[in-house]
Amino acid sequence: MMTDISKDTDQPVCLTIAGLDPSGGAGIVADIKTFTAHGCFAAAVVSSVTFQNTTGVFGSVHQTSESVRRQADPVFDDYKITAAKTGMLPTREIIEEAATIFHERGTGKLVVDPVVRSTSGFDLIDDSALTALIEMLFPLALVITPNIPEAERIAGITIKSRDDITLAARRMQELGARNVLIKGGHFIDDKASSRTAIDHLFVGDEVIIFENEYIDTTATHGTGCTLAAAITANLALGLELSEAVRQAKDFVTDAIRNATGLGKGHSPLNIR
């Protein structure tokens, strides 16, 4: 007999709409592992099947908007989605469909990770799709989580300082994002006393700075996906946004520190 987990238990249900990384380091596989590690039940909608491993991305086959809809509807019909995240949404039609789904179904805890380029430099989204992402999904999100290159592309500026990070965040808020987490793994602050991974969370007019140990490693495959998924899970568990981010950063730092070095390139994190 099948059990309706959303009715018979208090376990939060987290949904991800993202790409499939067959090597398991990023995308929906990383999201599922992260949700599970936090004690949440994981559901997933595949937006694209990518061809990749730790050394790079070699191509992809995207789903249609109809496929995304037909995957998502049964999940929403059956479960109460506590929190959700989006990752790789490669086409305008998929972004429009995802936005329509969230608008119809509603989720007050949506994390949008604006994935535009892989770690290996493979472009994952075109300009038309990025415009749709900004216009349609940013206003629905509780928080967006761009890294430095993504923030530069969205805001249209070059980031070389903390002032530039602030300017980029304010521009994204003007574009419709309520709260913005700019991930600092690509940014080394020369003014800092030691090398730290510095993230900036802009909540309305306030900025909260998180500093974690900077680990000099190639074990970075899926860090952005894992961080966004951890934030989503923490929100589903009832944490406020700033605390959800703080604990997610600690989770990712631990997963990087304990990575086992799988593969011949940027190895995946040890999500546990």
LUMFIPA-35272 format. One record per atom (N, C-alpha, C, O): x, y, z. Coordinates in steps of 0.02 Angstrom, whole numbers, plus 50000, padded with zeros to 5 digits. Each point is the difference from the previous one (the first is absolute). Example, Ala and Ser with C-alpha at 12.3 -4.5 7.8 and 13.67 -1.06 7.14 Angstrom:
2
506604971650390;499555005950000;500455006050000;500524999950033;499305005449931;500425005950003;499615005550037;500255005550008;
This chain:
272
500424994050000;499585006050000;500445006250000;500465000650041;499415004149914;500405006049994;499825004950056;499415000650018;501085002850008;499905004850054;500095007049974;500495001449965;499055003050049;500065007149982;500425003450052;499765001850054;500874999249930;500485002650049;499815007050023;500145001950057;499555002049898;499845006950017;499435000550049;499905005250032;499704989449976;499435000150046;500144996150064;499765001950054;500624992749941;500084995450056;500625001350042;500084996950052;500365007449926;500595001650039;500115007549999;499685003749962;500794998650080;500185007150002;500615001449958;500275005650002;499964989549960;500615000949960;499885005149944;499544999149960;500865006250037;499915005049947;500164997049931;500444995649994;499225006749956;500124997849931;500335005849962;499725005549998;500864993249972;500365005049960;500004997849927;500134994249985;499735010549971;499994998749928;500565003849966;500125005850016;500224990949938;500495003349957;499804999349928;499794994649978;500275010849984;499934999949928;500695002049972;500205005750006;500154989549965;500705001249981;500224994849949;499624995649980;501015004950000;500284995449951;500274993750033;500175000050060;499874994749901;500284993650023;500744999649982;500185000449942;500244998950109;500714998749991;500114992650012;499984997850057;500144998349890;500064992750009;500584998050045;500004994550028;500515009949979;500564998250043;499845001150074;500404998050043;499035005149972;499765000350069;500255005650043;499835000450058;500595004049914;500295005350042;499595006250006;500045003650050;499564997949898;499635006249999;499274998749980;499794994249995;499835011249994;499324999349976;499554996350049;500105000250061;499404996349911;499494997050043;500274994550045;499724998850053;500814997849925;500284994750044;500295003250063;499894997550055;500495007949937;500265003550058;499445002850043;500034999850061;499455002849907;499435002750037;499664994650042;499855001050058;500044993249911;499664994650035;500424997750060;499734999050055;500925000249935;500434997950055;499995005250057;500014998250058;499985008249923;500015005350050;499355000350038;500005000550061;499444999149904;499354999850034;499974994250050;499785000850057;500444993449919;499984994050042;500455000750061;499814997950055;500785004949936;500465000950056;499715004650054;500194999550058;499355004849923;499685004550047;499354997250029;499675003350040;500174990649941;499394996950027;499375001849963;499454998750025;500625004349916;499415001749959;499884994549948;500464996449981;498935003249996;499834995449946;500115003749934;499785005649991;500564991149962;500205003349937;499554997949943;499854994149990;499945010949971;499654999049937;500365004049947;500295005250015;499704992549922;500405003249949;499655000049932;499674995249981;500425010349983;499775000849931;500625001449957;500375004750014;499734991449935;500595000749957;499875005149945;499524999449962;500895005850035;499945005149948;500444998549940;499845002149944;500704994350067;500474998649946;500424993950020;500164999150059;500004996849892;500474994550011;500675002349974;500085001049939;500414999850105;500665002349979;500474994149992;499894994750029;500635006449932;500514995049990;500645002850031;500335004349971;499844993450088;500565003050036;500304995150050;499714994950017;500885007050006;500334996650056;500415005350036;499875005949992;500614992050048;500375004950039;500475004349957;500255005150024;499884992849914;500465003849958;499665005249956;500335004449973;499014995350020;499665004949960;499304998049979;499774994550015;499905010149949;499344998749971;500084999549925;500315004349968;499424990450003;500114998549930;499385000749957;500014998549940;499455003850090;499385001049962;499404998750044;500064998550059;499355002249910;499384999050038;499424999149952;500035002249943;499454994750081;499364999549965;499475002850047;499884997250053;499805008349927;499535003350044;499304996849995;499804997549948;499855002850108;499304998050001;499575005449968;500235005749990;499164992749994;499525004949976;499615002850060;500024997250054;499645008449935;499585002750053;499454995150019;499814999550058;499934996749893;499494995050013;500274994650046;499654997750046;500965000149941;500304994850043;500095002550071;499864996350047;500365009949961;500085002850067;499325000350036;499954998250058;499555004049907;499335000450029;499744993050019;499724999150054;500384996049902;499734993350013;500384996450056;499744995550031;500895006649981;500364997350058;499765003450064;499914996750051;499985009949946;499865003850061;499304999050026;499894999450060;499625000449895;499304999850023;499854994150046;499685001150052;500534992749931;499844994550046;500325000850069;499724997850050;500875005349952;500335001050064;499605004950043;499874998750059;499945006949911;499605004950037;499314997350019;499725001750052;500014994049904;499354997050015;500034995450061;499514999350036;501064997749975;500074994850051;500305002550065;499804997950054;500695006649942;500365002450058;499865007450014;499835003849955;500244998050108;500035007050018;500735002149997;500404997850042;499795006349911;500705002149992;500165005450051;499705005449999;500774993150045;500175004750054;500465005549974;499935005850019;500554992449939;500475004849971;500244997249933;499974994049989;500275010449968;500224997949934;500595004149978;500135005550025;500244991749927;500555003749970;500024998749926;499764994849976;500525009849987;500154998949930;500745000549989;500355003950032;499894992049921;500705000249980;500055001649926;499785005449979;500494990249983;500085001049928;499315000049965;499674994849997;500135010949978;499395000749960;500235002749933;500075006149993;500044989649958;500415001949942;499655004049945;500335003149959;499004997050039;499655003449946;499465004650027;499764999250056;500065005649903;499485004750020;499344996450014;499655001750048;500184993449910;499354996650009;499984996150066;499474999750032;501094997349987;500024996450064;499945004950058;499654998550049;500695007149947;499965005050054;499295002650006;499745000750056;499945000849888;499315002550001;499544994850031;499555001750039;500554991949944;499584994750028;500124999250075;499524999350038;501115000849982;500154999450072;499695005850039;499714999050054;500345007149919;499715005750034;499244999350005;499705001750051;499994995949895;499284999050001;499804994850052;499515000850036;500874993849968;499864994750049;500045002850071;499554998850040;500985004849975;500075002750068;499475005350015;499775000650056;500045003149892;499475005150010;499344996650015;499635002250044;500224992449920;499374996450009;499994996150066;499515000250037;501044996449976;500024995450058;500205003550064;499784998150055;500655006849938;500215003950057;500524996550042;499924994150017;500605009350001;500474997950051;500335006350027;500335003649964;499584997650100;500275006050029;500744999650012;500325005050020;499984989149968;500714999050014;500334997349936;500144994149995;499975010449958;500314998149936;500705003049996;500095006050009;500394989849979;500705002149990;500164999349926;499944994649971;500275010949998;500184999949929;500765000649994;500295005250016;500024989549961;500725000149986;500085001449925;499884995549960;500325010550021;500025001949929;500614997049965;500495003549987;499474990149998;500564996349971;500085002249927;499564998849959;501005004350025;500115002349931;500624997049968;500064999949939;500404997550102;500624997249972;500274994750047;499995000950061;500264993749910;500294994750041;500695002050025;500305004849975;499954991550075;500675001350026;500534999749945;500505003650002;499394992049948;500484999149946;499925005249945;500374999849950;499155004850056;499925005349952;499494998849946;499985003649950;499604991350057;499484998449951;499395004350012;499714999850055;500085004249895;499415004250008;499374995850002;499894995749957;499705005450093;499414995950012;499345003649985;499474997050005;500565009449978;499405004049990;500155005749952;500545003050003;498994998649952;500115005549954;499695006450027;499664999950052;500455005749912;499785006550026;499245000550006;499755003050047;499894994049905;499275000250002;499734996450062;499555002450034;500754991849980;499804996250059;500175003750064;499615000050048;500975003249953;500205003850060;499525005750013;499825001450057;499965002049890;499515005450008;499354997450030;499725003150044;500054991149932;499394996950027;500104998150073;499545000850040;501054996649977;500144998250069;499945006050046;499704999650053;500595006049925;499985006150040;499295002650007;499785001650055;499864998649889;499345003150000;499474995750034;499545002650032;500524990749962;499464995750022;500134996350065;499544998850039;501094999349974;500144996050060;500285004150058;499874998550058;500525006649926;500295004050055;499465002750047;500094999650061;499345003149914;499505002750046;499664994650042;499715001650053;500314992149926;499684994650038;500464997150053;499774996650046;500875004849950;500504996850044;500065003650067;499965006150004;500124989950048;500185002950064;500715002649998;500165005250028;500284991149937;500695002149992;500284997249935;499814994549979;500635009349990;500384997549942;500734999350022;500225003650045;500144991749923;500674998250026;500545000149945;500304994849987;499825010849980;500515000149948;500705000050030;500125002750054;500364994349908;500705000950017;500255006449967;499615003549967;501024998050039;500275006349974;499915000549923;499745005149977;500474989949983;499895000649928;499275000749981;499835003749954;499734992850081;499295000549985;499735006950018;499615002949963;500614999850095;499795006650020;500255005349950;499645004849985;500964994349989;500275004649951;499575000049937;499845005349972;499974988950005;499604999549939;499305002850010;499745003649957;499954994950099;499325002450013;499995007650010;499575003449972;500904999250067;500015007150016;500345004249947;499915006149997;500484990749960;500345003649946;500585004150023;500155005249971;500204992650082;500585003650024;500574995050014;499884994050005;500725008650001;500584996050020;500105000850076;500015005650025;500054988950009;500075000250073;500734999050019;500304994849987;499985010450045;500704999750023;500075002050073;500554999650028;498905002450003;500035002350069;499344998650035;499514998049969;500495003150097;499394999150038;499475005249979;499404998650001;500835007449981;499525005149977;499664997649936;499405001349990;500984995449967;499704997349938;499484994650015;499494999549967;500664996450084;499524994850021;499355003350022;499464997749982;500595007650058;499415003550022;499615002949942;499394999549997;500975003649956;499675003049941;499644994649960;499435001149978;500894993250013;499694994649962;499364997550035;499494998849968;500555000450097;499424997650038;499425004949996;499434998049990;500725008450016;499475005149997;499685000149931;499405001049993;501004998049955;499724999749933;499544994049991;499485000549968;500724993850061;499574994149996;499355000950039;499484997549980;500565006150075;499395001650037;499555004649959;499394999250001;500915005449964;499615004449956;499674996149943;499485001949975;500844992550007;499724995749947;499464995350026;499704996349961;500175003950104;499454996150027;500174995050054;499554997150031;501095001949982;500204995250053;499895003250068;500225005650013;499444990650032;499895002750068;500644999950041;500205005050028;500124989149974;500614999050039;500514996749955;499844995849958;500795006150051;500534997749955;500594997450041;500275003650043;499934990349943;500624997350029;500514999649945;499934996049954;500595008150050;500554999749951;500564995850031;500315001850049;499804992449919;500494995250026;500705002349982;500145001849943;500314998050106;500655003049990;500574995349987;500585001950006;499284991949975;500544995349987;500465002249944;500574997849997;499185006549958;500415002549945;500345006650016;500355002949958;499554999650104;500245006750018;500454999550061;499804997750053;500815004549939;500485000250055;500095007250021;500225004249959;499624997450103;500065006850025;500715001250025;500214997150050;500155007249915;500695001550019;500055003550068;500534999950032;498925003149991;500015003650064;499914995350059;500135001950057;499654992149929;499894995350055;500664997750030;500504999549964;499504999050101;500614997950034;500224993049979;500594998350004;498944997649974;500164993349977;499524998349943;499505003449989;500674991349974;499584998149943;499364996950026;500024994750033;499425008449953;499364997550023;499514999949941;500065004049954;499464991550050;499454999949952;499465004650027;499674998550050;500245007249917;499565005250024;499375000349957;500045001049939;499384998150092;499365000749966;499645006050028;500055001650060;499575001749897;499625006050020;499264998749989;499784998649944;499835001750110;499284999249996;499675006850008;500075003350052;499574998749897;499645006450001;499274998650012;499644997349958;500135004650102;499304999050021;499695007050004;500115003650049;499514998249901;499745006849997;500595004949997;500424999449956;499605005350090;500545004950002;500604997750041;500525003250001;499404991150033;500534997550044;500474995449962;499804996649953;500835003350068;500484995349972;500304996050058;500225002850050;499794990649942;500294995550050;500594996549967;499924997049946;500665003250085;500614997149971;500164993550036;500024999850062;500104995049900;500184993550027;500724998549978;500165000449941;500264997850106;500694998249985;500134992950024;499914998450059;500314997549895;500194993150016;500714998749976;500275003849959;500014991050066;500674998049979;500024999149924;499584996649971;500935006449997;500114998949929;500444993949992;500574999950023;499174995049944;500374993849992;500274999849929;499624999949951;501045000050042;500325000049935;499984992849973;500424995950018;499105002849938;499884993149977;499675000149931;499725005149979;500334989449987;499634999149937;499344996350011;499654998549952;500195000050111;499374996550015;499435005150004;499745001550053;500075001049888;499505005449997;499424998349955;499575004349988;500394989649987;499474998149954;499334999650038;499914995750043;499635008849940;499355000050031;499935004250062;499514999450037;500985005049977;499955004150061;499405004649999;499655000750050;500225002549892;499435004649996;499344996550009;499565002450035;500374991949932;499384996050006;499904997850072;499445000550026;501094997150005;499954997550068;499825005550049;499604999050045;500715006949947;499845005650045;499275002049993;499655000850050;500115000049889;499305002149990;499534994750026;499485001650030;500694992049961;499574994650025;500004999950076;499484998750031;501105002550000;500035000250073;499605005850028;499674999350052;500365006449915;499585005750021;499264998149996;499615001450045;500214995449899;499304997949991;499784995350055;499465000850028;500954994349987;499834995250053;499945003450067;499544998550038;500925006149977;499975003550065;499375004350005;499705000650054;500105002549890;499385003950000;499404995450012;499535001750036;500494992449932;499464995150009;499954997750073;499464998350024;501115001750010;500024997950070;499805005650048;499974999150060;499885006849912;499735005550040;500495005450020;499835004450038;500794995349936;500495005150018;499865006549963;499765000049943;500415005550089;499985006449965;500565000349949;500484996350004;499455008249947;500455000149943;500745000650020;500414996149976;499765008650067;500705001050017;500304993950034;500574998149986;499044998750058;500254994050034;500034994149951;500444995850005;499085003949949;500014994849949;500635000549957;500304994949982;499905011150002;500615001149961;500614998250041;500454996749975;499575005550087;500584998650043;500124992650007;500564997649991;498914998650023;500084992950008;500164996549934;500364995049999;499365007649947;500164997149934;500735001049982;500314995549973;499975010350043;500715001249987;500434995250041;500494997349974;499345001650089;500374995350041;499964993049970;500504996350000;498925001849976;499894993449970;500454999149938;500324994849992;499715010349965;500404999649939;500744999950017;500394996349969;499825007850078;500705000150020;500224993150025;500544997649982;499044999250058;500154993350024;500034995049943;500434995649998;499115005149953;499984995449943;500615000849955;500244995149971;500025011050024;500615001249961;500604997250038;500424996549971;499615004950093;500574997850041;500074992450000;500564997450002;498884999149995;500014992750004;499904996649932;499864994049997;500235009849949;499954997049933;500524994549991;500565000550025;499244994349939;500444994149993;500435000049938;500404995549990;499535009649967;500435000549942;499814995649942;500424998049960;498945000450034;499774995949944;500105003649934;499945006149996;500224990149952;500045002749932;500675003149984;500455000450042;499605001949895;500635002549974;500015007649994;500495002949976;498975000450046;499975007249995;499805003250066;500304998750052;499185005649945;499735003050061;499554995050035;499434998949979;500834998050072;499654994550032;499385002450038;499985005850021;499534989849987;499395001950035;500115000550075;500494997650028;499035005850005;500025000850072;499804993450034;499704995649969;500475004050094;499794994250040;499385002050039;500045002350058;499374996949911;499375002050031;499764994450046;499914994349978;499995007450085;499834994850049;499595002950056;499804996450046;
